[in-house]
């Protein structure tokens, strides 16, 4: 198993993402709320650079007591990465596509912090 140093923890300040190569694949790494994430930088839809996309909470419907939708809100617990080319969304915990979770996903890698450094395990 390959182990590639992604950088120092401080390199990820202010939402910075780092691109690197792991076993011949372009991978991007980012930090959110103290956790590090790493994914292959290719959207399964049309090959877009998914690592350039925004992070946002999943859109959730808010229902009243009669189960009618009264508004929508962004989830604070399920966060999606949105591909900048066509808007496909992927859950950052699983890599699964929000619309077709059993069919599409982006490849996730384990990212670990050791002291002041971050590594991706391939």
N, C-alpha and C positions, 0 to 999 in steps of 0.2 A: 504494500500500500504506500502510495506516495504521500509525502508530507511537505507542504510548501508554505514558507513563511509569507504571510500577506502584508505584514507591517507591524508597526507599534500601535498600541491601543490609541495613543494620541493622534495617530494618522486618520482616525475615523471620526474626529470631532466635527461637529456642525453638519452631520449627515453625509460626510465624505464617503465615497465608494471607491474601492480599489479593484482594478482589473489585473488578473494574473493568469498564467497558464498552468493547468493541472492535467497531467497526462495527455497533453496535446489538445486540451479543450480550454476555451476562454471562459473564465469564471469571474464573477464579481462578488465582492464581500462588502457587507455593511453591518452597522451596529444599530440596534434599536432597544432602548430601555435596558442597557447593560448586557444584552445578548448579541452574539455575532451570528450572521447568516451568510451562507455562500450558495450560489446557484450558477448553473451554466448559463452563459449570456446569449441564449438563443430561444426565441419564442417558437413553440411548435406550430403556430398558425402559419406564419409566412417568413420565419427566420429573423424577425426583428431583434434589435438589441434591447432585450427586456430589462437589462440592468440600468438603462437610462430612464426607466419609467418612474412615476411617482408612487409613494406609499400613501395609502388612504384606508380608512375604515370601510368595511363592507357596508353597503347601503341596506338598512333594515327598515321594514315597515312597522309603524306603530299603530296598533289596533285599539279600538274602543271596546267596551264590554259586549257589544253585538258583533264583534269580529270584523268591523268595518275599518278600513284604513283611514286614519286621520292625518297622518304625516309620515315623513321618512326621516331617518337620522343615520349618522355614520357610527358604526360600531367602534367601541373603544377596546374590544377584546379580539376581534377577528380583523386582522390587517391584511390588505391586499397590495400586491405590486402590480401596477398597470403598465402593460407594454405601450410604449409611445407610438408605435405604428398604427395599431388598430384597436387599442383599448381592451385587449384581453386581460383579464384579471386572474392573479394567482395568489393563493393563500401562502403567506410567508412561513407558516409552520410546517406545511406539507408539500408545497410546490404544486398542488392540484389547481386546475383551472376552476374558477368559480362557476362558470356556466356548464361545463361538462367534466365534472371531477373524476369520473370513471374512465374518461377517454384521453384527456390531455393533462400534462403536467410539465413543469420545468424540473430538470434534474437538480436535486439538492445535495450539497456536500456538507459534511460536518466541519464546523468552524470552532476552534477551541482557543481559549486564552491561556497562555502560560506566562505568568509574570506580566511583563509589559509588552509581550509579543502576541500576535494572533497568527494561527496556522490553519490551513485548510488540509483536510485529510482526503485523499483521492482514492 
